[in-house]
Amino acid sequence: MIAYPVHEITVAGRLQDMYRDIVGVADDALRRSSNKIGSILIAGMTVAGS
């Protein structure tokens, strides 16, 4: 579980697998300029960073 914001991450995996493994979408979307960004939970995701 991620408890704090993370910066400079690397995500490993195939995009098709990521879409298939989506298990949750949060309602915390933020509007940044013309983009709308929210949280998505993906099962088995490999993430590395600081």
Secondary structure, DSSP 8 states (H G I E B T S, - for coil): ---S---SEEEES-HHHHHHTEEEE-S--EEETTEEE--EEETT-EEEE-
